[in-house]
Amino acid sequence: MVVGYISADCPFISKKEQVKKLEEFGCSSIIVKSFAKTGLPFVQFVAQLKAGSTIVVARMDCIVSSWRHLRNIIMQVQQKNCTLTSLDEPWANTTAERGILMLEVLIGIEDLEKRFIRHRMSCGRQKAISAWCRIGRPRKLTQQHFQDMAQARAKGLTLREIAQQHNVSISMVSRILQKLKVIS
């Protein structure tokens, strides 16, 4: 069974043009859904298909938002034992061996790029640590705040009152005062 899939709000091609292309291709039925960055409408559509179906889209960018998203959709389609064909992108045709090969190459390139990114981030992190840069979120409280908390506790204020003064949790005040050895 050849089923056409249309993204109703695709910014790249009108709904009318998509219908025309899919009808010319010979789709037995055409399903119209809205585009979502998560791809949920397409995933739900694939889940309802019978094994062995061929899904035809006018353009891939009407159903995917990234390479990772494309890979996930291809895997979902293959798990369902279906095939996916894009009319405007012949390289994304999983009914032909060259399309499957092309998608595998692109997935390999994506994995390589992820490793490069991880390596660059790791090197940058090591460089920052060796330069004694603080890693993580900036501190909310300064050393002066810590001293103010210790003085407030010495005056007899409760942990709750100190926490409200500094707009932090009671447990944070407790931890700070324990580190300063003020809490009794």
Backbone as CSV, one residue per row, in Angstrom:
resi,resn,N_x,N_y,N_z,CA_x,CA_y,CA_z,C_x,C_y,C_z
1,MET,0.842,-1.177,0.000,0.000,0.000,0.000,0.890,1.245,0.000
2,VAL,0.634,2.175,-0.882,1.382,3.421,-0.987,0.533,4.535,-0.380
3,VAL,1.056,5.117,0.710,0.316,6.139,1.450,1.088,7.448,1.387
4,GLY,0.416,8.513,1.032,1.029,9.835,1.004,0.857,10.517,2.347
5,TYR,1.863,11.273,2.747,1.810,12.005,4.014,2.088,13.466,3.721
6,ILE,1.179,14.314,4.186,1.301,15.751,3.946,1.390,16.473,5.270
7,SER,2.354,17.383,5.347,2.442,18.287,6.485,1.671,19.540,6.099
8,ALA,0.548,19.762,6.767,-0.373,20.826,6.373,0.237,22.216,6.479
9,ASP,1.128,22.410,7.442,1.683,23.746,7.641,3.173,23.811,7.322
10,CYS,3.596,23.053,6.320,4.998,23.064,5.890,5.306,24.436,5.271
11,PRO,6.367,25.108,5.758,6.672,26.444,5.232,7.347,26.432,3.866
12,PHE,7.752,25.260,3.381,8.543,25.184,2.160,7.733,24.873,0.909
13,ILE,6.579,24.252,1.097,5.755,23.871,-0.049,4.296,23.870,0.418
14,SER,3.409,24.366,-0.432,2.004,24.469,-0.030,1.337,23.097,0.033
15,LYS,0.254,23.050,0.752,-0.511,21.814,0.896,-1.024,21.354,-0.471
16,LYS,-1.456,22.310,-1.275,-1.989,21.999,-2.607,-0.913,21.359,-3.491
17,GLU,0.306,21.904,-3.445,1.400,21.351,-4.250,1.762,19.941,-3.782
18,GLN,1.753,19.731,-2.457,2.060,18.407,-1.912,1.029,17.379,-2.395
19,VAL,-0.253,17.748,-2.334,-1.322,16.841,-2.777,-1.131,16.498,-4.249
20,LYS,-0.843,17.510,-5.065,-0.660,17.289,-6.495,0.475,16.300,-6.762
21,LYS,1.622,16.505,-6.110,2.769,15.611,-6.316,2.448,14.179,-5.890
22,LEU,1.789,14.036,-4.749,1.487,12.703,-4.236,0.458,11.980,-5.114
23,GLU,-0.512,12.728,-5.619,-1.505,12.121,-6.527,-0.848,11.689,-7.829
24,GLU,0.059,12.514,-8.354,0.774,12.161,-9.579,1.630,10.917,-9.373
25,PHE,2.174,10.752,-8.170,2.996,9.587,-7.870,2.156,8.311,-7.786
26,GLY,0.868,8.457,-7.440,-0.022,7.297,-7.387,-0.318,6.797,-5.988
27,CYS,-0.362,7.685,-5.029,-0.667,7.282,-3.650,-2.125,6.846,-3.549
28,SER,-2.361,5.708,-2.887,-3.725,5.193,-2.742,-4.525,6.017,-1.734
29,SER,-3.853,6.560,-0.734,-4.520,7.465,0.214,-3.515,8.517,0.652
30,ILE,-4.029,9.659,1.050,-3.174,10.771,1.483,-3.650,11.225,2.855
31,ILE,-2.720,11.254,3.794,-3.006,11.658,5.164,-2.446,13.060,5.373
32,VAL,-3.232,13.944,5.975,-2.799,15.311,6.235,-2.680,15.495,7.745
33,LYS,-1.503,15.881,8.192,-1.238,16.162,9.611,-0.504,17.486,9.702
34,SER,-0.371,17.995,10.927,0.369,19.240,11.109,1.830,18.931,11.414
35,PHE,2.702,19.892,11.136,4.130,19.728,11.381,4.422,19.997,12.847
36,ALA,5.305,19.196,13.426,5.763,19.434,14.793,7.254,19.138,14.848
37,LYS,8.013,19.979,15.555,9.456,19.766,15.658,9.777,18.418,16.268
38,THR,8.911,17.925,17.123,9.139,16.637,17.772,8.861,15.487,16.827
39,GLY,8.082,15.722,15.782,7.747,14.678,14.827,6.660,13.735,15.319
40,LEU,6.001,14.091,16.403,4.992,13.215,16.995,3.863,12.862,16.032
41,PRO,3.298,13.806,15.268,2.230,13.411,14.336,2.685,12.353,13.330
42,PHE,3.916,12.478,12.827,4.417,11.500,11.856,4.643,10.148,12.521
43,VAL,5.191,10.145,13.725,5.441,8.900,14.459,4.118,8.180,14.732
44,GLN,3.099,8.943,15.121,1.781,8.345,15.363,1.213,7.770,14.064
45,PHE,1.429,8.470,12.969,0.974,8.001,11.661,1.654,6.676,11.302
46,VAL,2.961,6.598,11.515,3.716,5.373,11.197,3.225,4.214,12.066
47,ALA,2.940,4.484,13.318,2.491,3.434,14.235,1.181,2.798,13.769
48,GLN,0.351,3.532,13.034,-0.937,3.016,12.582,-0.851,2.244,11.263
49,LEU,0.293,2.317,10.599,0.436,1.670,9.292,0.593,0.157,9.404
50,LYS,0.227,-0.532,8.330,0.459,-1.970,8.237,1.883,-2.191,7.748
51,ALA,2.477,-3.306,8.152,3.830,-3.643,7.714,3.853,-3.764,6.189
52,GLY,4.938,-3.301,5.588,5.089,-3.386,4.142,4.565,-2.168,3.393
53,SER,4.020,-1.203,4.097,3.506,0.006,3.440,4.661,0.892,2.987
54,THR,4.383,1.701,1.972,5.344,2.693,1.510,4.774,4.070,1.810
55,ILE,5.556,4.866,2.536,5.154,6.227,2.879,5.824,7.157,1.885
56,VAL,5.043,8.039,1.284,5.574,8.980,0.305,5.332,10.393,0.818
57,VAL,6.402,11.198,0.816,6.292,12.607,1.189,6.813,13.447,0.040
58,ALA,6.326,14.670,-0.056,6.781,15.555,-1.125,8.206,16.033,-0.852
59,ARG,8.463,16.428,0.389,9.789,16.908,0.787,10.082,16.448,2.204
60,MET,11.328,16.088,2.471,11.700,15.626,3.807,11.635,16.740,4.838
61,ASP,11.958,17.967,4.440,11.958,19.041,5.422,10.555,19.419,5.899
62,CYS,9.543,18.789,5.320,8.173,18.984,5.810,7.863,18.053,6.985
63,ILE,8.699,17.030,7.184,8.424,16.106,8.287,9.546,16.038,9.310
64,VAL,10.742,16.536,8.986,11.859,16.462,9.933,12.437,17.850,10.195
65,SER,13.072,17.995,11.355,13.670,19.280,11.690,15.183,19.202,11.870
66,SER,15.768,17.990,11.890,17.210,17.844,12.043,17.637,16.465,11.533
67,TRP,18.962,16.274,11.422,19.470,14.966,10.991,19.115,13.887,12.000
68,ARG,19.231,14.220,13.266,18.893,13.242,14.305,17.423,12.866,14.208
69,HIS,16.601,13.855,13.956,15.167,13.623,13.802,14.902,12.722,12.592
70,LEU,15.612,12.990,11.492,15.475,12.160,10.293,15.864,10.721,10.593
71,ARG,16.989,10.533,11.289,17.439,9.181,11.632,16.398,8.462,12.476
72,ASN,15.847,9.155,13.471,14.844,8.527,14.335,13.604,8.126,13.544
73,ILE,13.192,8.969,12.614,12.017,8.658,11.794,12.305,7.461,10.887
74,ILE,13.493,7.448,10.267,13.865,6.323,9.396,13.868,5.020,10.202
75,MET,14.430,5.069,11.412,14.464,3.864,12.251,13.056,3.411,12.610
76,GLN,12.177,4.360,12.915,10.783,4.028,13.246,10.098,3.363,12.057
77,VAL,10.320,3.920,10.873,9.719,3.364,9.652,10.260,1.959,9.395
78,GLN,11.566,1.765,9.558,12.164,0.456,9.312,11.704,-0.576,10.344
79,GLN,11.514,-0.159,11.611,11.016,-1.077,12.640,9.620,-1.572,12.299
80,LYS,8.866,-0.753,11.632,7.498,-1.108,11.235,7.508,-1.915,9.924
81,ASN,8.708,-2.186,9.372,8.874,-2.888,8.094,8.195,-2.146,6.949
82,CYS,8.303,-0.833,6.992,7.768,0.021,5.930,8.940,0.704,5.234
83,THR,8.643,1.424,4.168,9.668,2.190,3.462,9.213,3.628,3.343
84,LEU,10.178,4.518,3.153,9.895,5.947,3.065,10.496,6.480,1.778
85,THR,9.721,7.255,1.050,10.176,7.845,-0.204,9.879,9.333,-0.188
86,SER,10.885,10.121,-0.569,10.698,11.558,-0.719,10.759,11.877,-2.205
87,LEU,9.767,12.573,-2.707,9.709,12.862,-4.147,10.755,13.888,-4.564
88,ASP,11.062,14.859,-3.722,12.039,15.896,-4.075,13.478,15.521,-3.731
89,GLU,13.671,14.534,-2.855,15.018,14.114,-2.461,15.188,12.620,-2.744
90,PRO,15.677,12.261,-3.914,15.822,10.838,-4.238,16.829,10.116,-3.346
91,TRP,17.759,10.852,-2.731,18.732,10.224,-1.835,18.071,9.709,-0.565
92,ALA,16.873,10.186,-0.247,16.183,9.773,0.981,15.131,8.713,0.696
93,ASN,15.358,7.894,-0.295,14.410,6.869,-0.701,14.847,5.534,-0.099
94,THR,14.134,5.052,0.904,14.532,3.790,1.549,14.026,2.568,0.790
95,THR,13.335,2.768,-0.334,12.930,1.616,-1.146,14.071,1.178,-2.058
96,ALA,15.054,2.044,-2.277,16.197,1.732,-3.135,17.452,1.562,-2.279
97,GLU,18.345,0.701,-2.727,19.581,0.441,-1.979,20.433,1.698,-1.851
98,ARG,20.473,2.526,-2.911,21.306,3.728,-2.842,20.779,4.707,-1.805
99,GLY,19.470,4.750,-1.619,18.882,5.613,-0.591,19.251,5.156,0.805
100,ILE,19.198,3.850,1.032,19.577,3.303,2.335,21.056,3.563,2.591
101,LEU,21.888,3.351,1.562,23.319,3.608,1.699,23.574,5.075,2.028
102,MET,22.907,5.981,1.338,23.098,7.415,1.567,22.707,7.792,2.993
103,LEU,21.597,7.259,3.457,21.158,7.566,4.822,22.137,7.006,5.847
104,GLU,22.684,5.827,5.594,23.688,5.252,6.503,24.942,6.123,6.538
105,VAL,25.362,6.634,5.385,26.524,7.518,5.333,26.248,8.794,6.124
106,LEU,25.071,9.365,5.946,24.723,10.589,6.681,24.668,10.339,8.181
107,ILE,24.158,9.193,8.592,24.109,8.857,10.013,25.537,8.703,10.542
108,GLY,26.417,8.087,9.754,27.818,7.966,10.154,28.481,9.317,10.311
109,ILE,28.189,10.231,9.396,28.741,11.587,9.486,28.207,12.295,10.731
110,GLU,26.941,12.095,11.017,26.355,12.707,12.217,27.044,12.182,13.475
111,ASP,27.275,10.868,13.542,27.958,10.288,14.703,29.378,10.830,14.832
112,LEU,30.070,10.962,13.701,31.412,11.523,13.711,31.387,12.960,14.225
113,GLU,30.446,13.744,13.768,30.323,15.134,14.214,30.044,15.199,15.713
114,LYS,29.213,14.281,16.229,28.947,14.247,17.672,30.228,13.971,18.456
115,ARG,31.055,13.045,17.935,32.332,12.755,18.608,33.251,13.968,18.574
116,PHE,33.280,14.692,17.448,34.093,15.909,17.357,33.618,16.939,18.382
117,ILE,32.327,17.116,18.488,31.769,18.079,19.438,32.141,17.689,20.864
118,ARG,31.977,16.395,21.200,32.340,15.926,22.548,33.819,16.185,22.840
119,HIS,34.673,15.909,21.841,36.114,16.114,22.015,36.422,17.594,22.223
120,ARG,35.821,18.466,21.403,36.062,19.910,21.555,35.584,20.410,22.907
121,MET,34.430,19.922,23.349,33.912,20.345,24.665,34.833,19.858,25.779
122,SER,35.307,18.635,25.670,36.208,18.083,26.686,37.508,18.881,26.745
123,CYS,38.071,19.196,25.581,39.311,19.993,25.549,39.084,21.380,26.141
124,GLY,37.977,21.996,25.794,37.654,23.317,26.332,37.461,23.281,27.841
125,ARG,36.804,22.234,28.321,36.583,22.074,29.761,37.920,21.906,30.481
126,GLN,38.807,21.054,29.931,40.127,20.847,30.541,40.952,22.137,30.549
127,LYS,40.864,22.889,29.466,41.591,24.158,29.377,41.074,25.144,30.422
128,ALA,39.753,25.198,30.601,39.168,26.098,31.598,39.568,25.684,33.011
129,ILE,39.563,24.377,33.268,39.936,23.895,34.599,41.403,24.197,34.884
130,SER,42.272,24.004,33.888,43.699,24.275,34.092,43.959,25.770,34.276
131,ALA,43.055,26.618,33.763,43.192,28.071,33.944,42.466,28.539,35.205
132,TRP,42.035,27.592,36.032,41.350,27.855,37.303,40.036,28.618,37.124
133,CYS,39.355,28.363,36.019,38.030,28.955,35.804,37.000,28.126,36.561
134,ARG,36.022,28.791,37.089,34.963,28.079,37.795,34.028,27.466,36.771
135,ILE,33.716,26.170,36.932,32.828,25.449,36.035,31.461,25.363,36.705
136,GLY,30.415,25.572,35.942,29.059,25.445,36.478,28.369,26.789,36.619
137,ARG,27.255,26.744,37.320,26.466,27.959,37.505,27.204,28.947,38.396
138,PRO,26.976,30.230,38.188,27.580,31.215,39.082,26.954,31.098,40.474
139,ARG,27.724,31.415,41.472,27.218,31.327,42.841,26.149,32.394,43.073
140,LYS,25.133,32.008,43.827,24.056,32.948,44.148,24.466,33.824,45.321
141,LEU,25.241,33.242,46.225,25.639,33.945,47.435,27.147,34.197,47.442
142,THR,27.518,35.338,48.007,28.933,35.686,48.119,29.410,35.385,49.533
143,GLN,30.695,35.594,49.760,31.267,35.398,51.093,30.627,36.364,52.088
144,GLN,30.267,37.540,51.627,29.606,38.521,52.496,28.242,38.000,52.969
145,HIS,27.514,37.320,52.057,26.240,36.725,52.443,26.450,35.679,53.532
146,PHE,27.530,34.881,53.400,27.809,33.844,54.392,28.040,34.480,55.764
147,GLN,28.810,35.570,55.790,29.083,36.250,57.056,27.808,36.847,57.641
148,ASP,26.969,37.419,56.770,25.690,37.973,57.229,24.821,36.887,57.847
149,MET,24.820,35.704,57.238,24.040,34.592,57.780,24.560,34.175,59.148
150,ALA,25.880,34.126,59.288,26.479,33.745,60.574,26.133,34.773,61.649
151,GLN,26.190,36.041,61.286,25.859,37.095,62.247,24.379,37.045,62.616
152,ALA,23.513,36.803,61.633,22.075,36.726,61.894,21.772,35.551,62.824
153,ARG,22.455,34.438,62.617,22.236,33.259,63.469,22.728,33.540,64.888
154,ALA,23.850,34.280,64.986,24.388,34.634,66.306,23.427,35.559,67.057
155,LYS,22.673,36.361,66.299,21.689,37.264,66.914,20.431,36.515,67.339
156,GLY,20.301,35.235,66.908,19.165,34.434,67.328,18.072,34.254,66.286
157,LEU,18.312,34.697,65.066,17.303,34.497,64.014,17.196,33.014,63.680
158,THR,16.017,32.585,63.270,15.805,31.190,62.886,16.330,30.961,61.473
159,LEU,16.501,29.691,61.134,16.957,29.353,59.777,15.976,29.854,58.732
160,ARG,14.678,29.758,59.041,13.639,30.205,58.113,13.766,31.715,57.852
161,GLU,13.971,32.484,58.903,14.089,33.942,58.744,15.326,34.309,57.924
162,ILE,16.423,33.620,58.196,17.656,33.875,57.436,17.454,33.507,55.965
163,ALA,16.801,32.373,55.724,16.544,31.930,54.347,15.682,32.946,53.606
164,GLN,14.660,33.473,54.284,13.791,34.468,53.641,14.539,35.764,53.348
165,GLN,15.439,36.159,54.225,16.227,37.381,54.005,17.098,37.273,52.753
166,HIS,17.655,36.074,52.534,18.593,35.892,51.428,17.963,35.213,50.212
167,ASN,16.658,34.932,50.288,15.918,34.336,49.186,16.521,32.989,48.752
168,VAL,16.797,32.141,49.743,17.311,30.798,49.502,16.525,29.813,50.354
169,SER,16.790,28.532,50.188,16.077,27.524,50.970,16.677,27.386,52.368
170,ILE,15.870,26.838,53.260,16.314,26.618,54.630,17.480,25.631,54.646
171,SER,17.402,24.608,53.801,18.483,23.615,53.773,19.804,24.234,53.324
172,MET,19.752,25.214,52.410,20.981,25.874,51.983,21.590,26.662,53.138
173,VAL,20.754,27.356,53.865,21.235,28.116,55.028,21.864,27.164,56.032
174,SER,21.206,26.045,56.267,21.721,25.050,57.206,23.086,24.532,56.757
175,ARG,23.229,24.208,55.469,24.518,23.709,54.963,25.617,24.756,55.102
176,ILE,25.294,26.002,54.784,26.295,27.076,54.867,26.732,27.276,56.307
177,LEU,25.777,27.308,57.222,26.114,27.522,58.628,26.887,26.337,59.206
178,GLN,26.602,25.132,58.728,27.376,23.966,59.177,28.818,24.058,58.691
179,LYS,29.011,24.513,57.450,30.367,24.678,56.926,31.129,25.748,57.726
180,LEU,30.402,26.795,58.133,31.021,27.863,58.917,31.106,27.493,60.403
181,LYS,30.544,26.338,60.752,30.519,25.827,62.117,29.812,26.785,63.072
182,VAL,28.718,27.385,62.577,27.934,28.319,63.373,26.709,27.627,63.954
183,ILE,26.172,26.652,63.251,24.918,26.005,63.675,25.155,25.180,64.925
184,SER,24.203,25.244,65.818,24.340,24.461,67.046,23.289,23.374,67.122
